[in-house]
């Protein structure tokens, strides 16, 4: 099991410089944990760059992963993570979810660099435009890149 940060999903969909490396982490959705904050960030990015239909397709794809809502425990641990590591609120919620689930965090966000359970982050800029159809209805492979 692994938490996949929104930066990985967005880097892949935007066909950024690390898209191929990110795609390897997006297969086998049953092994991916998606904090509700990641769902929010990926949906928001897709809505802004690709429109409502593509954004809903993304939500449909993410629903094959294990969505973990933020609860009281996640919120309290997120505050601790934010205080201890200087993380912004959204990143703290994502990192707290990974730690509470006892799994690693896959990210392309340098803000997580050096944190326990997080690999060295790659620099990623998710700014490329995406195609009209972002996700296929198939769930057996990583979402297609734009």
Helices and strands as residue ranges (DSSP letters): E 2-4, H 6-13, H 19-23, G 29-31, E 32-35, H 36-50, H 52-62, E 66-68, H 72-85, H 89-101, E 104-106, G 110-112
